[in-house]
Amino acid sequence: MAYKVQPFYNIEAPVGAGQANKPDDVTLVQYLLIKVASRTAGKWTPPATPLVANGIYTPNLSAWILSYQKVTAGPNDGVVHPQRNPHWSMPVPGTIVSLNGSFRNNFGAARHDNIMAEPDFPLNLRTPLSAANARPEMGTMA
């Protein structure tokens, strides 16, 4: 059977109030939220306080997460949890799945699949998200 493997950008630990908030995880969530917000006018209005992809957790990030979650079908807890395999069989996809899908839908498959080529992509994420650090155990997302 034919199939396509798509990149899926995941986090290692939860991001949000009272969570581990590992800098690389926080940066990825911040970056995806910022990018998705830039293309979803009329569908989602993020908080007025700007968000910066700097890897530092702030209460503003939780406000952005909760704001995004309120307009998606996923959890509404202000926390982005890592998605565990098999991510496609869960009754409700997690926020990180939704952020991947929103980026892909708003910027196209080619840009999503090669996200590190984005001119504003955070430098500190290039090594963790490189092919050398891929985690094939996440399976495919088709």
Biotite code that builds the C-alpha atoms (Angstrom):
import biotite.structure as struc

atoms = struc.array([
    struc.Atom([0.000, 0.000, 0.000], chain_id="A", res_id=1, res_name="MET", atom_name="CA", element="C"),
    struc.Atom([1.243, 3.490, -0.799], chain_id="A", res_id=2, res_name="ALA", atom_name="CA", element="C"),
    struc.Atom([1.727, 5.973, 2.030], chain_id="A", res_id=3, res_name="TYR", atom_name="CA", element="C"),
    struc.Atom([3.360, 9.278, 2.727], chain_id="A", res_id=4, res_name="LYS", atom_name="CA", element="C"),
    struc.Atom([5.421, 10.101, 5.772], chain_id="A", res_id=5, res_name="VAL", atom_name="CA", element="C"),
    struc.Atom([4.991, 13.688, 6.865], chain_id="A", res_id=6, res_name="GLN", atom_name="CA", element="C"),
    struc.Atom([7.145, 15.528, 9.352], chain_id="A", res_id=7, res_name="PRO", atom_name="CA", element="C"),
    struc.Atom([5.496, 15.958, 12.702], chain_id="A", res_id=8, res_name="PHE", atom_name="CA", element="C"),
    struc.Atom([7.014, 18.445, 15.116], chain_id="A", res_id=9, res_name="TYR", atom_name="CA", element="C"),
    struc.Atom([6.550, 17.316, 18.695], chain_id="A", res_id=10, res_name="ASN", atom_name="CA", element="C"),
    struc.Atom([7.665, 18.362, 22.164], chain_id="A", res_id=11, res_name="ILE", atom_name="CA", element="C"),
    struc.Atom([9.326, 16.244, 24.808], chain_id="A", res_id=12, res_name="GLU", atom_name="CA", element="C"),
    struc.Atom([7.520, 17.598, 27.885], chain_id="A", res_id=13, res_name="ALA", atom_name="CA", element="C"),
    struc.Atom([4.373, 19.655, 28.551], chain_id="A", res_id=14, res_name="PRO", atom_name="CA", element="C"),
    struc.Atom([4.407, 23.420, 28.023], chain_id="A", res_id=15, res_name="VAL", atom_name="CA", element="C"),
    struc.Atom([2.202, 25.639, 30.166], chain_id="A", res_id=16, res_name="GLY", atom_name="CA", element="C"),
    struc.Atom([1.644, 26.817, 33.729], chain_id="A", res_id=17, res_name="ALA", atom_name="CA", element="C"),
    struc.Atom([3.256, 24.503, 36.261], chain_id="A", res_id=18, res_name="GLY", atom_name="CA", element="C"),
    struc.Atom([4.809, 22.282, 33.563], chain_id="A", res_id=19, res_name="GLN", atom_name="CA", element="C"),
    struc.Atom([8.413, 21.324, 32.734], chain_id="A", res_id=20, res_name="ALA", atom_name="CA", element="C"),
    struc.Atom([8.653, 24.085, 30.092], chain_id="A", res_id=21, res_name="ASN", atom_name="CA", element="C"),
    struc.Atom([11.898, 22.876, 28.511], chain_id="A", res_id=22, res_name="LYS", atom_name="CA", element="C"),
    struc.Atom([13.352, 25.724, 26.426], chain_id="A", res_id=23, res_name="PRO", atom_name="CA", element="C"),
    struc.Atom([13.294, 23.870, 23.069], chain_id="A", res_id=24, res_name="ASP", atom_name="CA", element="C"),
    struc.Atom([9.710, 22.748, 23.673], chain_id="A", res_id=25, res_name="ASP", atom_name="CA", element="C"),
    struc.Atom([8.639, 26.251, 24.674], chain_id="A", res_id=26, res_name="VAL", atom_name="CA", element="C"),
    struc.Atom([10.344, 27.726, 21.595], chain_id="A", res_id=27, res_name="THR", atom_name="CA", element="C"),
    struc.Atom([8.565, 25.316, 19.233], chain_id="A", res_id=28, res_name="LEU", atom_name="CA", element="C"),
    struc.Atom([5.154, 26.045, 20.772], chain_id="A", res_id=29, res_name="VAL", atom_name="CA", element="C"),
    struc.Atom([5.812, 29.793, 20.692], chain_id="A", res_id=30, res_name="GLN", atom_name="CA", element="C"),
    struc.Atom([6.960, 29.661, 17.063], chain_id="A", res_id=31, res_name="TYR", atom_name="CA", element="C"),
    struc.Atom([3.978, 27.606, 15.880], chain_id="A", res_id=32, res_name="LEU", atom_name="CA", element="C"),
    struc.Atom([1.522, 29.865, 17.729], chain_id="A", res_id=33, res_name="LEU", atom_name="CA", element="C"),
    struc.Atom([3.088, 33.018, 16.259], chain_id="A", res_id=34, res_name="ILE", atom_name="CA", element="C"),
    struc.Atom([3.093, 31.634, 12.721], chain_id="A", res_id=35, res_name="LYS", atom_name="CA", element="C"),
    struc.Atom([-0.453, 30.280, 12.898], chain_id="A", res_id=36, res_name="VAL", atom_name="CA", element="C"),
    struc.Atom([-1.704, 33.576, 14.366], chain_id="A", res_id=37, res_name="ALA", atom_name="CA", element="C"),
    struc.Atom([-0.214, 35.438, 11.398], chain_id="A", res_id=38, res_name="SER", atom_name="CA", element="C"),
    struc.Atom([-2.527, 33.562, 9.006], chain_id="A", res_id=39, res_name="ARG", atom_name="CA", element="C"),
    struc.Atom([-5.741, 32.971, 10.926], chain_id="A", res_id=40, res_name="THR", atom_name="CA", element="C"),
    struc.Atom([-7.318, 36.430, 11.131], chain_id="A", res_id=41, res_name="ALA", atom_name="CA", element="C"),
    struc.Atom([-11.045, 36.057, 11.598], chain_id="A", res_id=42, res_name="GLY", atom_name="CA", element="C"),
    struc.Atom([-10.712, 32.457, 12.783], chain_id="A", res_id=43, res_name="LYS", atom_name="CA", element="C"),
    struc.Atom([-8.576, 33.025, 15.852], chain_id="A", res_id=44, res_name="TRP", atom_name="CA", element="C"),
    struc.Atom([-7.651, 36.235, 17.612], chain_id="A", res_id=45, res_name="THR", atom_name="CA", element="C"),
    struc.Atom([-4.673, 35.720, 19.903], chain_id="A", res_id=46, res_name="PRO", atom_name="CA", element="C"),
    struc.Atom([-4.097, 37.843, 23.014], chain_id="A", res_id=47, res_name="PRO", atom_name="CA", element="C"),
    struc.Atom([-3.048, 41.440, 22.362], chain_id="A", res_id=48, res_name="ALA", atom_name="CA", element="C"),
    struc.Atom([0.292, 41.015, 24.141], chain_id="A", res_id=49, res_name="THR", atom_name="CA", element="C"),
    struc.Atom([2.829, 39.893, 21.518], chain_id="A", res_id=50, res_name="PRO", atom_name="CA", element="C"),
    struc.Atom([4.550, 36.542, 21.847], chain_id="A", res_id=51, res_name="LEU", atom_name="CA", element="C"),
    struc.Atom([8.269, 36.059, 21.209], chain_id="A", res_id=52, res_name="VAL", atom_name="CA", element="C"),
    struc.Atom([9.853, 32.686, 20.309], chain_id="A", res_id=53, res_name="ALA", atom_name="CA", element="C"),
    struc.Atom([12.635, 32.825, 22.880], chain_id="A", res_id=54, res_name="ASN", atom_name="CA", element="C"),
    struc.Atom([12.180, 29.567, 24.816], chain_id="A", res_id=55, res_name="GLY", atom_name="CA", element="C"),
    struc.Atom([11.171, 31.330, 28.032], chain_id="A", res_id=56, res_name="ILE", atom_name="CA", element="C"),
    struc.Atom([7.835, 30.392, 29.570], chain_id="A", res_id=57, res_name="TYR", atom_name="CA", element="C"),
    struc.Atom([5.669, 33.336, 30.643], chain_id="A", res_id=58, res_name="THR", atom_name="CA", element="C"),
    struc.Atom([2.021, 33.580, 31.708], chain_id="A", res_id=59, res_name="PRO", atom_name="CA", element="C"),
    struc.Atom([1.456, 35.302, 28.350], chain_id="A", res_id=60, res_name="ASN", atom_name="CA", element="C"),
    struc.Atom([2.351, 32.022, 26.619], chain_id="A", res_id=61, res_name="LEU", atom_name="CA", element="C"),
    struc.Atom([-0.328, 30.224, 28.630], chain_id="A", res_id=62, res_name="SER", atom_name="CA", element="C"),
    struc.Atom([-2.825, 32.896, 27.570], chain_id="A", res_id=63, res_name="ALA", atom_name="CA", element="C"),
    struc.Atom([-1.877, 32.294, 23.924], chain_id="A", res_id=64, res_name="TRP", atom_name="CA", element="C"),
    struc.Atom([-2.179, 28.524, 24.335], chain_id="A", res_id=65, res_name="ILE", atom_name="CA", element="C"),
    struc.Atom([-5.583, 28.757, 26.005], chain_id="A", res_id=66, res_name="LEU", atom_name="CA", element="C"),
    struc.Atom([-6.781, 31.253, 23.404], chain_id="A", res_id=67, res_name="SER", atom_name="CA", element="C"),
    struc.Atom([-5.752, 28.866, 20.605], chain_id="A", res_id=68, res_name="TYR", atom_name="CA", element="C"),
    struc.Atom([-7.280, 25.863, 22.357], chain_id="A", res_id=69, res_name="GLN", atom_name="CA", element="C"),
    struc.Atom([-10.638, 27.622, 22.654], chain_id="A", res_id=70, res_name="LYS", atom_name="CA", element="C"),
    struc.Atom([-11.014, 27.665, 18.857], chain_id="A", res_id=71, res_name="VAL", atom_name="CA", element="C"),
    struc.Atom([-9.819, 24.104, 18.242], chain_id="A", res_id=72, res_name="THR", atom_name="CA", element="C"),
    struc.Atom([-11.373, 20.731, 19.004], chain_id="A", res_id=73, res_name="ALA", atom_name="CA", element="C"),
    struc.Atom([-8.606, 19.647, 21.378], chain_id="A", res_id=74, res_name="GLY", atom_name="CA", element="C"),
    struc.Atom([-8.126, 20.020, 25.101], chain_id="A", res_id=75, res_name="PRO", atom_name="CA", element="C"),
    struc.Atom([-8.859, 23.356, 26.722], chain_id="A", res_id=76, res_name="ASN", atom_name="CA", element="C"),
    struc.Atom([-6.444, 23.307, 29.660], chain_id="A", res_id=77, res_name="ASP", atom_name="CA", element="C"),
    struc.Atom([-3.823, 25.922, 28.720], chain_id="A", res_id=78, res_name="GLY", atom_name="CA", element="C"),
    struc.Atom([-1.160, 23.227, 28.370], chain_id="A", res_id=79, res_name="VAL", atom_name="CA", element="C"),
    struc.Atom([0.417, 21.777, 25.233], chain_id="A", res_id=80, res_name="VAL", atom_name="CA", element="C"),
    struc.Atom([1.170, 18.127, 25.924], chain_id="A", res_id=81, res_name="HIS", atom_name="CA", element="C"),
    struc.Atom([3.547, 15.954, 23.914], chain_id="A", res_id=82, res_name="PRO", atom_name="CA", element="C"),
    struc.Atom([1.696, 13.754, 21.480], chain_id="A", res_id=83, res_name="GLN", atom_name="CA", element="C"),
    struc.Atom([2.285, 10.072, 22.029], chain_id="A", res_id=84, res_name="ARG", atom_name="CA", element="C"),
    struc.Atom([2.128, 7.383, 19.355], chain_id="A", res_id=85, res_name="ASN", atom_name="CA", element="C"),
    struc.Atom([-0.226, 6.558, 17.798], chain_id="A", res_id=86, res_name="PRO", atom_name="CA", element="C"),
    struc.Atom([-1.263, 10.195, 17.613], chain_id="A", res_id=87, res_name="HIS", atom_name="CA", element="C"),
    struc.Atom([-3.839, 9.646, 14.882], chain_id="A", res_id=88, res_name="TRP", atom_name="CA", element="C"),
    struc.Atom([-5.952, 7.189, 16.895], chain_id="A", res_id=89, res_name="SER", atom_name="CA", element="C"),
    struc.Atom([-6.765, 9.414, 19.850], chain_id="A", res_id=90, res_name="MET", atom_name="CA", element="C"),
    struc.Atom([-10.412, 10.495, 20.123], chain_id="A", res_id=91, res_name="PRO", atom_name="CA", element="C"),
    struc.Atom([-9.364, 14.151, 20.313], chain_id="A", res_id=92, res_name="VAL", atom_name="CA", element="C"),
    struc.Atom([-6.016, 15.218, 18.868], chain_id="A", res_id=93, res_name="PRO", atom_name="CA", element="C"),
    struc.Atom([-3.747, 17.170, 21.162], chain_id="A", res_id=94, res_name="GLY", atom_name="CA", element="C"),
    struc.Atom([-2.811, 20.814, 20.771], chain_id="A", res_id=95, res_name="THR", atom_name="CA", element="C"),
    struc.Atom([0.579, 19.998, 19.221], chain_id="A", res_id=96, res_name="ILE", atom_name="CA", element="C"),
    struc.Atom([-1.204, 17.986, 16.500], chain_id="A", res_id=97, res_name="VAL", atom_name="CA", element="C"),
    struc.Atom([-3.555, 20.898, 15.902], chain_id="A", res_id=98, res_name="SER", atom_name="CA", element="C"),
    struc.Atom([-0.665, 23.383, 15.706], chain_id="A", res_id=99, res_name="LEU", atom_name="CA", element="C"),
    struc.Atom([1.121, 21.166, 13.162], chain_id="A", res_id=100, res_name="ASN", atom_name="CA", element="C"),
    struc.Atom([-2.089, 20.897, 11.144], chain_id="A", res_id=101, res_name="GLY", atom_name="CA", element="C"),
    struc.Atom([-2.822, 24.619, 11.347], chain_id="A", res_id=102, res_name="SER", atom_name="CA", element="C"),
    struc.Atom([0.689, 25.492, 10.151], chain_id="A", res_id=103, res_name="PHE", atom_name="CA", element="C"),
    struc.Atom([0.401, 22.971, 7.322], chain_id="A", res_id=104, res_name="ARG", atom_name="CA", element="C"),
    struc.Atom([-3.059, 24.199, 6.294], chain_id="A", res_id=105, res_name="ASN", atom_name="CA", element="C"),
    struc.Atom([-2.114, 27.872, 6.382], chain_id="A", res_id=106, res_name="ASN", atom_name="CA", element="C"),
    struc.Atom([1.372, 27.715, 4.860], chain_id="A", res_id=107, res_name="PHE", atom_name="CA", element="C"),
    struc.Atom([1.173, 24.594, 2.711], chain_id="A", res_id=108, res_name="GLY", atom_name="CA", element="C"),
    struc.Atom([2.689, 21.139, 2.936], chain_id="A", res_id=109, res_name="ALA", atom_name="CA", element="C"),
    struc.Atom([6.047, 22.123, 1.415], chain_id="A", res_id=110, res_name="ALA", atom_name="CA", element="C"),
    struc.Atom([6.684, 24.862, 3.976], chain_id="A", res_id=111, res_name="ARG", atom_name="CA", element="C"),
    struc.Atom([5.515, 22.696, 6.870], chain_id="A", res_id=112, res_name="HIS", atom_name="CA", element="C"),
    struc.Atom([7.628, 19.749, 5.783], chain_id="A", res_id=113, res_name="ASP", atom_name="CA", element="C"),
    struc.Atom([10.693, 21.998, 5.493], chain_id="A", res_id=114, res_name="ASN", atom_name="CA", element="C"),
    struc.Atom([9.935, 24.308, 8.409], chain_id="A", res_id=115, res_name="ILE", atom_name="CA", element="C"),
    struc.Atom([13.617, 24.838, 9.179], chain_id="A", res_id=116, res_name="MET", atom_name="CA", element="C"),
    struc.Atom([13.964, 26.750, 5.884], chain_id="A", res_id=117, res_name="ALA", atom_name="CA", element="C"),
    struc.Atom([11.631, 29.461, 7.175], chain_id="A", res_id=118, res_name="GLU", atom_name="CA", element="C"),
    struc.Atom([13.697, 32.657, 7.475], chain_id="A", res_id=119, res_name="PRO", atom_name="CA", element="C"),
    struc.Atom([12.391, 33.334, 10.983], chain_id="A", res_id=120, res_name="ASP", atom_name="CA", element="C"),
    struc.Atom([12.798, 29.771, 12.251], chain_id="A", res_id=121, res_name="PHE", atom_name="CA", element="C"),
    struc.Atom([14.547, 29.834, 15.660], chain_id="A", res_id=122, res_name="PRO", atom_name="CA", element="C"),
    struc.Atom([18.195, 28.856, 15.397], chain_id="A", res_id=123, res_name="LEU", atom_name="CA", element="C"),
    struc.Atom([18.117, 26.922, 18.676], chain_id="A", res_id=124, res_name="ASN", atom_name="CA", element="C"),
    struc.Atom([15.622, 24.452, 17.152], chain_id="A", res_id=125, res_name="LEU", atom_name="CA", element="C"),
    struc.Atom([17.654, 23.567, 14.067], chain_id="A", res_id=126, res_name="ARG", atom_name="CA", element="C"),
    struc.Atom([19.724, 20.850, 15.762], chain_id="A", res_id=127, res_name="THR", atom_name="CA", element="C"),
    struc.Atom([16.930, 19.259, 17.824], chain_id="A", res_id=128, res_name="PRO", atom_name="CA", element="C"),
    struc.Atom([14.647, 19.091, 14.761], chain_id="A", res_id=129, res_name="LEU", atom_name="CA", element="C"),
    struc.Atom([17.304, 17.981, 12.282], chain_id="A", res_id=130, res_name="SER", atom_name="CA", element="C"),
    struc.Atom([16.961, 14.657, 10.499], chain_id="A", res_id=131, res_name="ALA", atom_name="CA", element="C"),
    struc.Atom([19.776, 13.288, 12.684], chain_id="A", res_id=132, res_name="ALA", atom_name="CA", element="C"),
    struc.Atom([17.516, 13.676, 15.720], chain_id="A", res_id=133, res_name="ASN", atom_name="CA", element="C"),
    struc.Atom([14.318, 12.369, 14.099], chain_id="A", res_id=134, res_name="ALA", atom_name="CA", element="C"),
    struc.Atom([12.176, 10.006, 16.125], chain_id="A", res_id=135, res_name="ARG", atom_name="CA", element="C"),
    struc.Atom([10.699, 7.463, 13.705], chain_id="A", res_id=136, res_name="PRO", atom_name="CA", element="C"),
    struc.Atom([8.841, 5.769, 16.563], chain_id="A", res_id=137, res_name="GLU", atom_name="CA", element="C"),
    struc.Atom([6.287, 8.579, 16.243], chain_id="A", res_id=138, res_name="MET", atom_name="CA", element="C"),
    struc.Atom([5.040, 6.803, 13.108], chain_id="A", res_id=139, res_name="GLY", atom_name="CA", element="C"),
    struc.Atom([3.462, 8.553, 10.175], chain_id="A", res_id=140, res_name="THR", atom_name="CA", element="C"),
    struc.Atom([0.848, 11.256, 9.992], chain_id="A", res_id=141, res_name="MET", atom_name="CA", element="C"),
    struc.Atom([-1.226, 10.889, 6.865], chain_id="A", res_id=142, res_name="ALA", atom_name="CA", element="C"),
])
